[in-house]
Amino acid sequence: MKALQCVELGGVEKLEINQVSEPDVGPGQVLIDVKAASVNFPDVLMIQGLYQFQPPLPFTPGGEAAGVVEKVGDDVDGFKEGDKVFAMTGMGAFAEKIVAPKESVMPIPESMDFETAAALSMTYGTTLYALKQRANLQENETLLVLGAAGGVGLAAVDLGKAMGAKVIAAASSQEKVDVCLQHGADEGFIYPVGDLTRDQQKELSGKIKELTGGIGANVIYDPVGSNYSEAALRAIAWEGRYLVIGFAAGEIPKIPLNLALLKGCQIVGVFWGAWTGIDSKGNKDNFMDLFKLHSDGKINPEVSDKFSLDNAADAIAHLQNRKAKGKVIITI
Ligand SMILES: NC(=O)c1ccc[n+]([C@@H]2O[C@H](COP(=O)([O-])OP(=O)(O)OC[C@H]3O[C@@H](n4cnc5c(N)ncnc54)[C@H](OP(=O)(O)O)[C@@H]3O)[C@@H](O)[C@H]2O)c1
């Protein structure tokens, strides 16, 4: 079968499309014929050796895939050949087939297509957990989303609206802000690109305060990091919740803790992957909620770009170069 392989750590130019042997299905495992896989920021990090989990070389990147069950191993109940499923495996998805532990596999509704399922799993899974279990976002609260046109960012805009919040989207270009407004964001603004100067940080805080009538945002969803974080935190509302999602801008910020005291706010870590292992029932329940919101037309995962498996390296580059608006999908 065909698979994208990382044979040497480095940039996307080091990736190769190779013929590899089909994976064996062992006890407790499910073999999936992949129809769509989606690109996530960890793929960018993993091929460079910069991710928290590093597989030995060579490996196939790709953290999640949707497809059809081809075979099940011993000790697998609940799945059979022909079932539509998605799997969150952390790696191996940019290939014609993937073998996944049964715990990482979930059925998808008949009405949902493979691309939507691949687009929804990690981004909406992370974001519902963040907004519901971690932030306890309430109707009519204000949700500020940084990097709002990215994968998890646009999911936060979409889910924030579905949960009844007032959503403010912040992104690096008008084109990206427009995508967020099309997805229902109430307000949107452009922030500068790069290492923000002190004045730019003040401007960012000021803009958030201005758009919230001086009160600040009740919940801040931050997948960007760097010095965007402190500027945003300075504009959080009293008893607000600051969600630490990721550091797409590269730098992990160091936050003066007096801000948490002065704002009476919570700085809340979000590690969805770990939670899915600790509370698999909670995660399954969340996905039932997501499927229902989707079938009711209340959420609408955005697939911005599609690539073939042969061009999977370009798909990763597209995300890395900050060009994605919503999800980048590899169709197989
Ligand atoms: N905590 C969790 O459980 C969890 C789960 C999934 C993902 N994540 C993390 O969330 C972050 C975003 O993931 P994603 O898949 O949504 O990525 P993505 O689609 O690439 O979105 C990231 C956004 O960050 C912004 N950004 C700012 N500086 C950037 C830079 N130097 N390079 C690239 N993007 C930059 C970009 O928006 P602008 O151009 O508008 O600034 C981009 O749209 C990653 O750090 C990822 O590891 C965390």
PDBQT file of the ligand as one rigid body, heavy atoms in Angstrom, charges set to zero:
ROOT
HETATM    1  N1  LIG A 401      -4.522  21.157  23.803  1.00  0.00    +0.000 N 
HETATM    2  C1  LIG A 401      -4.960  20.221  22.999  1.00  0.00    +0.000 C 
HETATM    3  O1  LIG A 401      -5.519  19.207  23.420  1.00  0.00    +0.000 OA
HETATM    4  C2  LIG A 401      -4.772  20.445  21.519  1.00  0.00    +0.000 A 
HETATM    5  C3  LIG A 401      -5.491  19.688  20.572  1.00  0.00    +0.000 A 
HETATM    6  C4  LIG A 401      -5.320  19.991  19.226  1.00  0.00    +0.000 A 
HETATM    7  C5  LIG A 401      -4.418  21.013  18.839  1.00  0.00    +0.000 A 
HETATM    8  N2  LIG A 401      -3.726  21.677  19.799  1.00  0.00    +0.000 N 
HETATM    9  C6  LIG A 401      -2.764  22.753  19.461  1.00  0.00    +0.000 C 
HETATM   10  O2  LIG A 401      -3.474  23.859  18.927  1.00  0.00    +0.000 OA
HETATM   11  C7  LIG A 401      -2.591  24.586  18.074  1.00  0.00    +0.000 C 
HETATM   12  C8  LIG A 401      -3.294  24.848  16.755  1.00  0.00    +0.000 C 
HETATM   13  O3  LIG A 401      -3.497  23.622  16.068  1.00  0.00    +0.000 OA
HETATM   14  P1  LIG A 401      -4.304  23.575  14.675  1.00  0.00    +0.000 P 
HETATM   15  O4  LIG A 401      -4.261  22.168  14.208  1.00  0.00    +0.000 OA
HETATM   16  O5  LIG A 401      -5.575  24.277  14.810  1.00  0.00    +0.000 OA
HETATM   17  O6  LIG A 401      -3.304  24.440  13.753  1.00  0.00    +0.000 OA
HETATM   18  P2  LIG A 401      -3.638  25.473  12.568  1.00  0.00    +0.000 P 
HETATM   19  O7  LIG A 401      -4.834  25.048  11.817  1.00  0.00    +0.000 OA
HETATM   20  O8  LIG A 401      -2.356  25.674  11.848  1.00  0.00    +0.000 OA
HETATM   21  O9  LIG A 401      -4.018  26.825  13.361  1.00  0.00    +0.000 OA
HETATM   22  C9  LIG A 401      -3.067  27.536  14.101  1.00  0.00    +0.000 C 
HETATM   23  C10 LIG A 401      -3.321  29.022  13.951  1.00  0.00    +0.000 C 
HETATM   24  O10 LIG A 401      -2.309  29.681  14.727  1.00  0.00    +0.000 OA
HETATM   25  C11 LIG A 401      -1.982  30.916  14.136  1.00  0.00    +0.000 C 
HETATM   26  N3  LIG A 401      -0.519  31.144  14.151  1.00  0.00    +0.000 N 
HETATM   27  C12 LIG A 401       0.085  32.148  14.796  1.00  0.00    +0.000 A 
HETATM   28  N4  LIG A 401       1.398  32.094  14.607  1.00  0.00    +0.000 NA
HETATM   29  C13 LIG A 401       1.645  31.049  13.815  1.00  0.00    +0.000 A 
HETATM   30  C14 LIG A 401       2.829  30.505  13.262  1.00  0.00    +0.000 A 
HETATM   31  N5  LIG A 401       4.040  31.032  13.513  1.00  0.00    +0.000 N 
HETATM   32  N6  LIG A 401       2.721  29.396  12.468  1.00  0.00    +0.000 NA
HETATM   33  C15 LIG A 401       1.524  28.849  12.226  1.00  0.00    +0.000 A 
HETATM   34  N7  LIG A 401       0.350  29.336  12.730  1.00  0.00    +0.000 NA
HETATM   35  C16 LIG A 401       0.415  30.417  13.521  1.00  0.00    +0.000 A 
HETATM   36  C17 LIG A 401      -2.506  30.896  12.701  1.00  0.00    +0.000 C 
HETATM   37  O11 LIG A 401      -3.550  31.883  12.638  1.00  0.00    +0.000 OA
HETATM   38  P3  LIG A 401      -3.235  33.384  12.229  1.00  0.00    +0.000 P 
HETATM   39  O12 LIG A 401      -2.454  33.350  10.933  1.00  0.00    +0.000 OA
HETATM   40  O13 LIG A 401      -4.569  33.961  12.075  1.00  0.00    +0.000 OA
HETATM   41  O14 LIG A 401      -2.432  33.952  13.376  1.00  0.00    +0.000 OA
HETATM   42  C18 LIG A 401      -3.140  29.518  12.514  1.00  0.00    +0.000 C 
HETATM   43  O15 LIG A 401      -4.381  29.601  11.840  1.00  0.00    +0.000 OA
HETATM   44  C19 LIG A 401      -1.315  23.763  17.962  1.00  0.00    +0.000 C 
HETATM   45  O16 LIG A 401      -0.358  24.288  18.823  1.00  0.00    +0.000 OA
HETATM   46  C20 LIG A 401      -1.749  22.382  18.412  1.00  0.00    +0.000 C 
HETATM   47  O17 LIG A 401      -0.677  21.631  18.926  1.00  0.00    +0.000 OA
HETATM   48  C21 LIG A 401      -3.884  21.419  21.115  1.00  0.00    +0.000 A 
ENDROOT
TORSDOF 0
